Amino acid sequence: MTTAPLNDVLHVQGVRHHSPACARLVAERIEELRPAAVLIEGPADFNDRLGELALEHELPVAIYSYASTGTSVRRSWTPLCDYSPEWTALTEGRRIGADVKFIDLPAWHDAFDGVENRYSDAERRYTEATDRLCAAFSADNQDALWDHLVENADPEGLAERLDRYFDLVRGEADANATDTVREAHMAQWIRSALAETEGPVLVVCGGFHAPALRRLAAAGDTAAPEVPRPPEGTEVGGFLVPYSFRRLDAFAGYQSGMPSPEFYQRLWEDGPAVAAGALMERITTRLRGKGLHVSTSDLIGARALTDGLARLRGHRVPGRTDLLDGLASALISDDLEAPLPWTRRGTLTAGTHPVVVEMTAALTGERVGRLHPDTPAPPLVADAQAEMERLGLDKDGSLRLDLARPGDLERSRVLHCLRLLGVPGVRRDDGPSAGADVTAEEHWTLRPGEERLPALIEAGALGATLGDAAQTILEQRLDRDGALDALASILFDAALCGRAHLTDRLGTAVEAAVADSSDVAAVGQALAVALALWRHDHLFGTAGSDLFGSVVASCCDRIMWL
């Protein structure tokens, strides 16, 4: 199993992100070539920290990158799961002692402006070629086409088949400025490795880039590339975060690689011969657990339909769409209000049949990654965990707080900071709200879970402490929306979080907006907030401020004129 290299040294292997077949191919190529260097599409500014990826994590995980300018934060993720070709390149390259490096631009670079997932497939740009292939192979969409040509196909000759596929789709698509600058940077890494390395160099990259990298590697500067530095005034950083199959799944909105990650995990671990059968049992168990009827005869019919569809479509063994189509045909007798989701790309739509919802959920899976305990984390994580432990907020259950008690007021402020940061497992059920009679009692529901850590790591770009991070969120909202009703809401949240020093800036902005407003309802809402903060300053820590009385007076005066 070989593919024609550009020369005797360089081997560029184009892949589809999160493809088990491509991951197996990468492992085979590394074992066959024993390359001196393995170069991978990934953030080059993380190369000094590749040792963190060598720790014993439970996948999926992601490299979370951020760029912060004042109150503006740009975020990006580079997800890795067991069957990611990039992960295989990292682990297998390290195993044989190769020089392993990421060679793509950092996530904060302008080339990734607006891109939250580095491995967002370029396929959506070359639909003309893939649409023709879909028609030729009677495939519903690119995912079904890929399964037919790659995941369900004979692995013999896969490297050559991938080269032809990616040459075709790249040949009919125009590279944009983003592709050009990224490929130029990656090509310089390749030329430098060829000049400095004795032995084969294997490049693992998204298939869309492979033809260009082969061409660009042939001539040009061979000096070692410099990783770009961020613009002045921009703080950049990155950490590993636990990831989940739910976040990885295309049906949940992630537009890279493969949908139904649990299916491809089974394909990776168990092989194609048994994956569909095992997952049919998983789907059946889930449907029955949700109270949806699946009889033995239904299951027999689904198996027969799945096997029949696989043979009809020329598959060696049943694939993902064979399994889903077979189950849908056997279990659903109603008219469907929405197309079956696996016939297209995107999130589930309203009106999706309950059986279909549970089928797709079963193939999404519930796997959540776990980081090794020695993995570095931003200061916010330690601060938040210490505060929650100190105040007894790291437990599961319901919590009643009396804001007139100093200890409970402190607990409330920590919980409100977590709420503003969007940390899962923190829900306020009742308590003080703007425009209502203020009560000194709050009721919360706390549900610690595996999604809390990644949320805190990702919020680490906002500040080193809970209070600082929450204040950044409030300032972002203030910069983003100057409408009076929005300002009043921000003012109240600032008080709930105990950021009293921020309320002066906000209060001044509210007072100015009141003077310019012609909306009685908005002025009334601002009045209700300011009045609550003025009357109950002992609850909100705003005692001694004349600001709220001034805002109350301004609101009353303005309402009289409207």
N, C-alpha and C positions, 0 to 999 in steps of 0.2 A: 504494500500500500504506500505509494509515493505520489507526489505531485511535482510537476516540472518547476524547479526553482528558477529565479532570475539568473542565478549563477550557482556555482557549487557550494556557496556559503550561505546566501540569504534565502530564507524560506518564510514567506508571508502567508499566514493562515487566516483567511477571513472566516468569521463566525457570526452566528446570530446569538445575541445576548440571551442567557438563560435557556440554552438548548442542550439537553442531555446528549444528543448525538454529537454535537460540536465539542462538548466537554470530553467525551470519550475519544474523539479524534485528536484533540489536543494532547491528551495523555499518551495516545499511541505515537504521535509524532515526536514528543519529547523522549519517549523510551527508544524510539528508532534512531533519531538524529543525535541524541545526547548533546544538545546544543551548549555552546560555551556561554551564550547569553540568551535570555528570554525577555523580550520587550512586549509590554502589555498596554493596551489602551486603558489609561487610568490617570489620575491626577499626579503629575510629576512632582508637585510640591510635597507629596506624602512619602517620597522615596526614603527620606531620612528616618521614617517611622514604620517601615515595613515590618520591623520586628514585632510591632503590636499585632499585626495580622497573623504572625506565626504563633501567637498564644492559642491555647486550646479553647476556642470559642465554640458555641453551638450555633450553627447558622440557621436562618439568614441574619447577616449583619450588614451594615452599610457604613461607608465613609461619609460622614456628615461634614460639609464644608460651609463656611459662612464668610461674608464680607460685610463689615459694619462701618457705616459713615454717619456719625451723629446718631440720630434715631432711626436711620434707614438700614435695614439688614437684608442682604440677599442670601438665600439658602440654596443648597444643592446636595443631592444624595448620589452615591455610587453604590447600588445594592449588589450584594454577593450572596449566592446560595450554594448549596452543595453541587448543583449541576450547572453553575455558571462556568463557561469556558475560561473566563479570566481567573476565577478561583483555582481551577485545575492548573492553569499555567503558573500561578503563584506557588501552589503547594508542590506540584511535580517538579517545577524548575528548581525550587529550593532543595528538594530531595536529592537531585542528582548533582547539586553543587554549582548550578549555573548562576551567572550574574543576572539577577532578576530586577527589572526596573519598570516603573510606570513611565510612559513617554508622552502623554497628552498634556494639554495646557491645564493650569489650575482652574478650579471651578469658578473662582471669582473673576476670571478673565472676561472681557466683553464678548468673546466668542460664545460664552454660555449665558449671555443676558436673556432672562426669561425662561431658562431651561432649569427645571427643578431636578430632573433625573438625567444624569450623564448618559446613561445607556438608553435614552429615548431613541427608538429606532428611526433611521432615515427612510424606512420603507414607505411611510406615508407620502414621501415626495416622489416615489417612482411607481405610482399606482398604474400608470399606463401599461408598463411591461408586465407587471404582476396580474393585472386584470386580464390581459390576453392569455397568460398562462393559466389563470383560474378557469377561463372559458374553455381552453384546450383540454384541461384535466377534469372539468366538471366539478371544480371546488368552489365552495361558497365564498371563501375569502382567503386572505393571505395566510392566516393561521392554518386553515385546512389544507391549503396548497403546500405549506411548509411540512406539515405532518406527512402528507402523501409523498413528497419528494425526498424527505430526510428522515424524520423520526420513525416512520413506518416502513421505510424502504430498506433494501439490502445494504448493509454497511460497506460492502465491497465497492470500491470506486467512489466513495463518498467525497474524498478530497477533490477529485477532478470534477465531480458533479457540482460541488459548491463553487469551484472556480468559474465554471460556465454560468451558473446562476447569477453570481455577483457581477461577472463581466457583463452579462446581459442587462441587468437592472441599472448598473452604473453607466453603461454606455448610452442609455436612453434618458438619463436624468442630468440636469444641469447642477453642477456643484455651486453652492452659494459662497458668499464671502467667509462665512463661519467655517465651512468645510475647508476652504483654501488655507486659511491661517492655521487651523488645527493640523492639517495634513503636512504643511510645511514644517511645523514644529516637530511632529512625529518623525518625519523623514530625516531631519537633522540628527535626531537620536539614533536612527538606524545607521546612517552613514558614519557617525562617530563610532558606533559599536563595531561596524565592519572594519574600520581603520585600526581600532585598538585591540580587537579580539582575534585570537587564533582559534578557529573552529567555527562551526555553524552558528548562525544567528537566527532564532525563530521569533517572528513577530505575530502576536495574537491580537487581532483588532476586529472591529465591526466590519462585516463583509462589504459594506458600501465603500469603505476607505481602502480596501485591499488593492484594487487595481491602481489607484493613484499612488499608493505608497511603493508599489513595485517600480512604477515609472520614476518617481521622484528620488528613490534611493540610488538610481543608476549614476547620477552625477550631481555635484554640488559640494558645498563646504563640509569638511569632515571634522571640524572642530567640535569639541563637546559643547552641547547647547547650554545656555543659561536659563534657568527657570525664571520666568518674568517676575518682577517685583510688583507689589500692589501700588496703586497711586498714593501719593502723599495724603495723609489724613484718613486713609482707609485701614481699618484693623481687620486682618484675616486670620482664620484659624480653622481647625478641623479636629474631629474626634470620631472614634468608632462608636456606633450606636446599635443596639439590638434592632432588628427589623422584623417584619412579620409577613406571612404569606398574604394576609388580607391587604397590606399596603402594596405588595408586589403584584397583585392580580390585576389584569387588564379590566376585568369586570368591575373593579372598584375604582377605575380611573387611571391606573398606571399604564402608560402607553409605550412600554418597552418590553421586548422579549415575548414571553409566552403567557397566555392566560392559564387559568386553572393550575396553579403551582403544585397543588397536592398530587394531581395526575402525573406531572412530570417528575416529581420527587419519587413516586412509586416506579415510574419508568426508569429512573436513574438507579434506584436501589434494587429493584426486583427484576428488571428487564422487561421488554415489550411482551413477552409470551404470557406473563401472568398479571401484568398491571391492570388490564381492563377487568378481569374477573375479580380481583381483590377490591377494586374500587366500586364495582357493582354491588358487592356486599356492603361496603361502607355507605353508599348512597341509600340502599334499602334500609339499613339500620337507622340512618338519620331520618328518613321519611316516616318510618314507623314511630320513632321517638317523638316526632312532631305531630303524631296523631293522624297522619295521612295513610290511607289504606293501601297496602301492597300485599296481595295474596300470593300464594305459592305459584298459582297458574300465571299471574302477572309476571312473576320473576322468570318462570320458564319461557314465557313469550318474549320477554325482554332479551334473554340470552340468545334465543333463536334469531330474533331480529338483528341483534348486534353482530352475531357471527355471519348472518346472511349479508348484511350491508358491507361488512369487511370484505367478503369474497367478491361481491358485486363491484366494489370499488378497487379491487386488485391489491388489497392489503394482505401482507403475510399474516398479520395478527390484528385483532380489533384495535383501532386507534381511538383517540378522544372523541371525535365527532361520531364515529360508529357507535360508541358506548352511549353518548348523549342522545343521538337520534333514535337508537333502539329503545332506550328507556322511555323517551318522550312518546314514541309511537305506542308502546305497550301500556303506559300508565295514564295517558291523557286522552280523554274522549270528548272533552269540551272544545268549543271553538276558541281559538287563542286570540286575545285582543292585541297582542304585540308579537313581533317576530321573535323566533327563538334566538337568544342572545349570542349563541356561538356561531350564528350565520353572519355576524358583523363584528365590529369593534366598538367598545364603549361600555358605559355603565348600564346596569339594569334599568329599564324604564318602568314608569307607572303602568299598572295593569298586567305585569308579568305573572303568569300562572303560579300559584303557590308551589306546585310540584317542581316547576322549573327553577324557582328561587332556591329551593332546598337542594336540588341537584347541583346547581352551580356553586352553592355554598359548600357542599361536601367536597367538590373538586378544588375549591379555593384552599381549604384546610385551615387549621387553627394553630399552625406552628408559629412560635415566637422565638426569636434568637435569644441567646444569653451570652454575655461577655465574660471572659475570664476575669476573676477578681483583681488581677494586677493591671487591668487596662486603665490607662489614664483617663480622667474625666475633668470637665471644667469645674472651677471652684463652686459654682452654684449648686452642683449636685451634693457636695459635702455639706454646704450650708443648709440646704433644704432638708436633707436627711437628719442633720443634727437638730434643727429646729423642730421637726415633726416628732423626733424621738424625745426631746426634752419636754415638749408640751403634751405628749401622749396622743399625738395625732397619726401615729403609724399603725393604728389598729383598725380592724374591720368592724363596722356597725354604725349605729345611730348615735348622734351626739347632740346634747342640748347645752347651749351656752347662755349665761346671764351676763350681758355686756356691762352691767354695773359692777361686776367683779373684775379687778385688774387682770387676774390670770386668764379668765375667759375672754376678756377684750383682746389680750395678746394672742390667744388661740384664734379668735375670729380674724384678726388682721393677717395672720399667716395663711389661713384658709382662703381668704379673699385674694391674697397674692397668688396662691396656687390656682385659684379660679381664673384670674385674669391671664395667667400664663397658659391656660388650657390644659393643665395637668389632669390626666384621667383619674377617675376614682374619687373626685371631690365634688359633691353636689349640695348646694344649699337649698333646702326644702321650704324654709320660711325664715323671715327676719325683716329688719328695717328696709324699706324701699322708698324711693322718691315719690312724692305725691300722695303718700298714705300716712295714716297715723303711725308714728314711730314707736316701735316696741323695743324693749330692752332684751328680748329673747330671740335667739336664733336656733334653728334646727338644721343639722347637717347629716348627710349620709356619706360615710367613708368606705371606699372599696379599694384597698391597695391591690395592685396587680402588676403584671409584667410590662404593661405599656407605660408605667409611670417613669421608669428610668430613661428610656429614649426621649420622652417629652422634656425631662429636666436637662438632659444633655443638649438637646436642640435649643432649649431656652437659654443655655449658658452664654450664647452670644449677646444676650441682652443685659447682662450684669453679673457680678460675682456673688451677690446676695439676693435673697428673695425680694427684699424691698427695692433694691436697685433695678432688678429685672422688671418688677411690676411697674416701677416709675417709667422705665423706658417704654413699656406698652402704653401707658397713659399719655406720654409725650408723643408717641407715634399717632395715637388717636387725635390728639390736639392738633398736630401738624396736618393731619389728613382731612379733618372735618371741622370747619369753623362755624357750622350752623348752631343756633342757640340751643335747640333741644339736645344736640350731641354734646355740646359743652356742659350743659347741666348734668347729663349722665356721667360724663367724665369727672366732674366735680364731686359727685356723690361717691363714685368708685374710689377716688383718691382718698376721701375721708374714711371709707370702709377699710382701706389698706393701711391706714395710718401714715399716709404720706402728706401730713399736714403742711409741710413746707412747700409742697407743690400747689396746694390750694390757693395760695396768694396769686401765683401766675394765672391759674385757671379762673379765679374769681374776678380778676381784672379783665380777662377776656370775656367772661360772661357779662360783666357790667357794660363793656363796650358793645357787645352784641345786642344787649337789651335796648340800648339807646338807638340802634339802627333797625330794630325789628318792627314789622307791622303785623306780626302774627300773634294774636291774643293768646292762642293756645300755647305757643312756644314760650311766651313771656310768663304765662301762668305756671308752666312746668318749671321754669327757672325759679320762680317765686317759691314754689312748693319745696324745691331742693334747698334753696338758701334758708328758708324759714325753718326747715327741719334741722339743718346744721347749726343754726343760731339758737334754737330752743333747746336742743339736746347736745350742746357742745361737750358736756361731760362724758357722753357716750362715744363721741367721735374724735376726741382729743383736739378739738378746735377752740377750746376755751381761751379767752383773752384776745381773740381776733375781732376787730371791728368790721372786717370785710363783709361778713354775711349780713349784718344789719344794713350796711350800705347797699348791698345788692337787693335786699328786700325793699328798701326805700326806692331804689331805682326802678324795680319792677312795678311797684305800686304807682309811681308817677307815670310810668310809660303806659300802663293799662288805662289810666284815667284819660289819656290822650288818644287811645285807639277806639 
